Structure formats: C-alpha cells, structure tokens
Amino acid sequence: MEKNNKKTTFDKGVTIPGLLFILGICAFTVLFPKPTEIILENIKNFIFINLNWVYVWSVTIFVIFLVYLMFSKYGSIKLGDNDSRPEHSFFSWISMLFAAGMGIGLMYFAVAEPMSHYSDDAFAADQYINQAKNAQLYTFFHWGIHAWAVYGLVGLSLAYFTYRYRLPLSLRSCLYPLLKDKINSGWGNAIDVFALCSTFFGITTTLGFGVVQINSGLKALNIVSDTNFISQVSIVAVLVSLAIFSAISGVSRGIKILSNINTTAAIVLMLFVLIAGPTVYIIGSFTEGLGNYISSFFTISFNTHVYDEKSLPWFYNWTILYWAWWISWAPFVGLFIARISKGRTIKSFIAAVLLLPTIFNLIWMSVFGSSAIWTDFHIASGGLSSLVNNSEALMFSFLEYLPFPLISKALVIMIVIIFFMTSADSGILVMDSIATKNSQSSPTWQKIFWGVLLAALALMLLKAGGLKALQTMTLITALPFAAIMLFMAAALMKGLFIDDRYYQRNFSVSTVPWSGKLWKERLKQIVAFKDKRSVEEFIIIKAEQAFTELKDEFALRGIQASIRSLSDPFSVELKISHDLVHNFIYGVKLESKMVSNNLVEEQNLPEFQNSRTYYPKTYFGDTRAGYDVQYFTKNELISDVLKHYERFIDITAEQSNEMFTSK
C-alpha cells in the first residue's frame, strides 16, 4: 500500500513492545542512574567472568564459517537473482559499510586504545618494546577480522534470505529454514523487538560518546569555552537534524555522499599523520605488527587468559567487552550492510567485508597508535600515557605534537561529525525498517520520530549520567544474540545447501532437445548471419506458436497458462501462475553479443557483416541462466519447455524445497 494511503507503516507487534522496553530502560537509567548502573554492571561482570568462553567460541566460529563459505562451492551464489547486479559502486559500497560498522569508534579509539594497552598494568612488567608490540597486537585483534566476521555473518544472512528467497529484510528471515512459517508469529516479533532495542541502545550510546568527543575537539579549537551540557545540546540538535535530512534523502543520496566524503577525508588525515609523524617507525611497526597478528592469530583467538590471572581483568574489560560490543551492534550494522549489498556474490561479499575494512583498520591503528606510542616515549615523556582516562581528548592532544595542529584537529572534528551523521541516519533507516517489517515506503514523519527520539534520550542520559548504564545494558544483550547468530549460521548453511541442489538439479534423462533430423537446415542456420529482424521473426513465429500450442494443451488438462509479449527486451513468455509456489515462466528474448574481429575478417568462417550478432535466449522465472535456442524447431522448443516444467514439478514436489519454492 502506498504511503499516501496510510498514516503509518509501523507494525504494532514490533513497535509497541520495542518502544515500551526502550523507554522503560531509559527511564530507569535517567531516574536511578547509579542503582541501575550497579545492577547492570553486576550482571555484565557475571557474564564476562563465567561465560566469556561463549564469546570466544562464537566469534571464532563466525570467522571460520565465513572463510569456509568464501572458498566453498557456495561462494558463487549471488545475493539476489542470478542475473542481478550490484546497486552501488565498489567504493561507495565499502565506504558506506565502513562508516556504519566502525564510524565514530575508529576516531575515538585510534589513539586511545593503543595507548591504554601500552600503559596498562597487565603489560607493565614488560619492557617498552614488548609493551608497544602487545598494544599493537591486541588493537589489531580487537579491530580486525573477528569484528567484521560478526557483522559479516548477520549481513550475509539478511542479504541472502532477503534477495535470494524474497523474504522481508528482517532478522526473523535469517531463521526461516529452522522456524519456517513461525517467523511470522510471536517468535519472529520477539527477534525483531530484540533487534530494534539493540540497535537503538547501540546507536544512542555511540552518539553520546561521539558528542563528548566533538565537544572536546571544539574546545581544543577554542570554538566553545567548555564541555558543558548546553554545548552538547546544541551539537546534538544541529547534527541530528542534518542526519534526519540525510535519512529522508535515502541511501543512494544522503548516506552514500556523506560516506564517500568521509572515507576520502579519513584517508587524507591518515596520510598526513603518516608523513608528518615518524614515517619509518610507522611503516616498520605496521609490517612487523601484521606479521605478529597473522602468526599469533589462532593463539589469541582462543586465548582465555585462564593461566594468567593477573591479566584476566584486562581480558574482561577489553577483549570480551569488544566481542560483546560488536555482537550487540551486529543487528544494526548487519541490516545496513544487507540493505546495500544486493547483487554481489557470497565470495565477493565475504572477501570485501572481512578483508578490506580489516586492512584499513590495521593501517589506521598503526599510523595513529604507533605514532602516539613513539611520541609518548620519545617526545612527550609520558604526557599521552597520563591521559588514558580522558579518551575523548587523546586524539587532539596527540595532534599537538605534529605540524599544523589546528588544521588536523579541524579535520578530525569534521570526520567525527560526518561519522556521527552517517551512524545516526543509517540507524534511523534501519530502525524504521525493523519497526515496519521492511515497508517499501514509510511516511517521512516516522524517520523524524526516530531521529528526535535518539537525540532526546541520548541527551537525557548524558545529563543524568546514565549513558554508562545503557552501554552496559547493550553489552548484556550480546549474550543471547550470540546464540541467535549461531542459529543464523546453521540456517544459512541449510539454505545454501538447498539452493545449490535446486540450481544444480539435472533434467530427466528422457528429455533430449535435438533429434538430429533436419541437419541440413540447421547447418544453413549455423553459417548464416543473424540480424535483429531475423531473430525477432524467430521469436514471433516459432516461439509464440510453440507457446500457443502448449497453452491449448495445458488448458485441456485443467492448467491455465498465459502468453505475454514484451518490447523491452523484445521477448515472449509462457507463464503458469500459482498461489502458493512461485510461478513457472519460460521465455525467449532477443539478445546480442560482440564477436571477434577474426571471425568477421576470416574468409573460411561463417560470413558476418559486422561485429554484433543477435540470437534468441531463454529465461526462466527462477532466474537460472538461459541459453541460445536459435537452432531449435518449434517442436524442439515445446520439448524444451516440457523439460523445464517437469523439473519444476519434480523440485516443487519435494518437501525439503518448500522454503525455496514457496511464496
């Protein structure tokens, strides 16, 4: 239904319980910030101490599973119809998923995390060299492949079931092979409510911390006099208003443009620090750090620090917290990545999502983190280490030791602001998508509603000091979602197995298209040039006549078929409509292709008048690859249609294929 005919597209079963839970939790954290924080902190500590192995195993399994899919026979499967193509350019696609996946965090922790590891008591007994190496290794670990495997699994599952199985862009769809029609019941609503709340909490806390860093940067540039609440209200009001405008503009305009600008600006800033900082040290540390990360990959992936009790608090507060943080953000980032990834193959999706952002993150963290550690040891004499508890100011303090600090600080603020906006506007779109069960058109006021709610609650939590409690709540929700993600992996594997069987299914041995008769006429066709008009005549005469005879014969057996002619592309198709399963379609369309100049110029080859030739090509309702039928007689076309119809009936009859053939 068009949005003009409907005041709202909100689904009551998702939106009402979701909003009640969001407002209830926020009310408690605003009215009783300290007691709420203590209770939630105790729950989080219990989970982190007693169930940390769940996070370690889950995240590692996600990495192994995605790497397996990338190199398996399933890697060539497209996220959409077999003939679908990507909607966005590669650069724009990477920029958008990167901005949604890391965003403000990359700016906030680029200096703060390496410096925190470097100065932490867990590594205090080591010398400077080992401290610096460990700081880089664990920064790589926390921002590397494991983080993107979490996002990649959710994004891949959503994109696959949405664009391949034509299910709604909703987390419930990822469990369809296991739950079947139950995804439309209370189970499905519960999963979407969880996704809505998790997305809202994750974005709210990130925006809260982003506002603090922007405020700190503006103070460093003397644009504002203090980091007070009044300044933060002004920042949120301006930026969320711009984010709402961007969200209303849609993915292809607002978010794409902002993401492209920000990726370019981030690269410029990184190159400046690389050139202005200790360049040789940075390149050397990245090279050695990358080797250390690769060689230690499996050791640190499974390391629970159980034999080193002194490092356990650090392990809980960093590694486990990061795994919980990435998992809690996975519904939001996964939904957004899926939304922009239609038409890509599973192999290209996983390779891009796992490797490219990881490589950029490792370079980024080396440039900023290694520079900061080198500066702290050789120039600042511990001045940066002393600021590890003031993370939002660390980046700006570090830039003071480089040339042109005012320009670089201004660029940092601009990048953080745009990351703020891309996180907010993509979050608004994702929350509206969840709350409306992926409605294709929603009223503008709904996007404004989510933006205003985000801004209002983020400011209330900042004022009341409840942001930490909400962050803790977000981390707690990661435990049940880790279990849901394991079920997603199982469901995705089941779907891919059925998908592969469906498209690889052979025809009955009794159906052979060519009889060998009329071979002289066929040879004449093979060596003749095929122009556009001759192929159109083939489609009108042979194909349409074949379909007409089939339609009449189907009617005699109680099956209603229809014939449709199209002009773009020039084609004719036979269609048998169904209520419960997908329609059967067999069509023939006009196609053209370029031929080699050798074929045009060679004397002892069939004569071609130019380098373009035309031919009739089949197409099917399930988007399997078609083929050239220019040499088929009318009866051979009829035989070919029946061959595909027999295959269609055979596949549809199997109960295991219901989720692939059902509407």
Secondary structure, DSSP 8 states (H G I E B T S, - for coil): --GGG-S----HHHHHHHHHHHHHHHHHHHHSHHHHHHHHHHHHHHHHHHSHHHHHHHHHHHHHHHHHHHHSGGGG-BSS-TT---SS-HHHHHHHHHHHHTTHHHHHHHHHHHHHHHH-GGGTTS-HHHHHHHHHHHHHHHHSHHHHHHHHHHHHHHHHHHHTS---SSGGGGGHHHHGGGGGSHHHHHHHHHHHHHHHHHHHHHHHHHHHHHHHHHHHTTSSS---HHHHHHHHHHHHHHHHHHHHH-IIIIIHHHHHHHHHHHHHHHHHHHHHS-HHHHHHHHHHHHHHHHHTHHHHHH---TT-GGGHHHHIIIIIHHHHHHHHHHHHHHHHHHHT-TT-BHHHHHHHHHHHHHHHHHHHHIIIIIHHHHHHHHTSTTTTGGGTT-HHHHHHHHHTTSSSHHHHHHHHHHHHHHHHHHHHHHHHHHHHHHHTTS-S---HHHHHHHHHHHHHHHHHHHHHT-HHHHHHHHHHTHHHHHHHHHHHHHHHHHHHHHHHHHHH----TT--S--S-SHHHHHHHHHS---HHHHHHHIIIIIHHHHHHHHHHHHHTT---EEEEEETTEEEEEEE--SSB--EEEEEEEEEEE--HHHHH-TTS---SSSEEEEEEEEETT-----B-TT--HHHHHHHHHHHHHHHHHHHH-GGGHHHHB-
